[in-house]
Amino acid sequence: MTYDLKITGGTIIDGSGAPRFSGDVGVKDGRVVALGNSPDVAHRVIDARGLVVAPGFVDIHTHYDAQVFWDPLLSVSPWHGVTSVVMGNCGFGIAPTRPEHRRNILRTLEGVEGMNLAALEAGVGYDWDFTSFAGYLDSIERRGLGINVAVLAGHTPIRFYAMGEDAVERAATDDEVAQMQALLRESLDAGALGFSTSITTAHLGYDGKPVPSRLADRSEIRALARVLAEKDTGVFHMVADAPEWEFREAIARDSGRPVHGGIISSASGAPGEHRRRLQRGAEELAAGFPIYSMSPCRPVVFETDFRRPFVFNAWDLFGPVTKAKSDDEKKGVYGDREFRRLFIDDLASRRRPEGYFSGTSMVAERNRRSLEFWEISWYPPEPALEGRKLEQVAIERGLEIGALLLEMIEKSDMDVRIRVARSNFIEDETAEILQDPNIVVGLGDGGAHLSMLCDAAYPTDLLGRWVRDKGTLTLERGVHMLTGRPAALFGLSDRGLLGEGKPADIVIFDPGTVAAGPLERVNDLPAGGDRLVSRASGIHTVIVNGAVLPAAGEQAPPWGSLPGKVLRNGTARR
């Protein structure tokens, strides 16, 4: 035969964890038809000598549910070798949604994911061509996709659909829970990859209210888990403040399906806490519970301003700020004498051996080490302070850190931005976590917190930092953690592996130079909104279903000719 595409002379790592080998790859009609020995001619040939040829990377934790409407390539993920993503994590999404709830859905995304409402209104608008989950999948499929997407049915839109505004005010009645179960059944029948929810106190929606799923009692969540058992399909994804061991085991029993119910990261509690969580996770698996925890592979650092102080959402003290309806109201809170006293004391307590973070169980050592990473990233009144550690500037000026921050908030009219290390900033602990055989790498959060972080760059960071530079992982293991493992655990049954007959999702990269670049702030969102992006180095070619994607900055092909697929229940329609 004549191949559509032939990749020659590369080092092939097939995503299974098996040893690398040299050879060629032949692609025809969007699928791999020859691997290793590929003798036939091709319309297009890519020389991969000195490069690695691997399956396209799979990102299982993204929030591109809205961005897909204005950016079909779902940047920045494919810049870093990602060819398939899972959307709808943490219980968030935009379907099913009644027309009268569309603004609340977009405002919820603004609050909980730090998205720009003006960008959402310009990029998504309110004139949607769907109300159901099935309609949403059909809509994004008609528009065109640059990469493959699988979508979890989110608790937040399902609860809004069943309860309206009451979804953010109270527990559901039995009839409302039954309606939510029916909506989830419909979503699974339409192709949802599973169900997701959030019970973490960090997740606030519009007007400072908890997101709808936080108002659900445990019986409601378990009732929805039983729908997965009834349909015998899908995964259950949950985020929470604590590991919730007994609850997630109950969900595993109720659903009979894989549960992705926790995040294990360095600096996530008392020293050694990550080891305790890894051990408990291993015990769950040994007991027959298919429960898996996720870990980021790079420090989780949020860049926040004080108009939308996302990183302080969990502080009771900041409740009046999140509920404020105008900038003037927020300035009034920051200027309040009692607020100022409590804020200064809270931050000062982090520097004392006995101190701890208000409203949480995190211990003093973690807080002290976190504070060392807090950094000024944007301060128009004194640009010379940008890039400097907040603690160092406070010492120089003889101020408590909180007093310095309040001064900067006032002088910049709330426009000061700081980078706050939330977790995963202790490298020795991170290395231990990544070496655990039960961990799933993820938490890229692509499409969310766009002006605050860009962790969707994690695949190239993993390969550059933890594989090449530190030698913590072998190249085969690193590729497996980005491909075969997440695809298998989330039920993407025909992705994550290079093999004859498999879809031709392929990334070609240089193992000697692959890395995530520094963060850049750009204004390329609808309505001129800003976001942080990271360019990749060492990514040679990204191929989706046999088609070569444009590189970052190149002109995208017309939407109707894009190669991505909707992965309904984890697979694409032929």
PyMOL commands that set and color helices and strands:
alter all, ss='L'
color gray80, all
select helices_A, chain A and resi 67-69+77-80+89-91+99-112+117-123+133-143+155-168+174-190+206-208+212-215+218-231+245-255+273-286+310-312+316-323+327-335+337-349+364-371+383-385+390-396+401-411+427-435+455-469+475-482+484-489+526-528+559-561
alter helices_A, ss='H'
color red, helices_A
select strands_A, chain A and resi 3-12+21-28+31-36+42-47+52-55+57-59+82-87+148-151+153-154+194-198+235-239+259-263+291-295+300-304+375-378+417-423+440-441+506-509+515-522+531-537+539-544+547-548+567-568+571-572
alter strands_A, ss='S'
color yellow, strands_A
deselect
rebuild
show_as cartoon
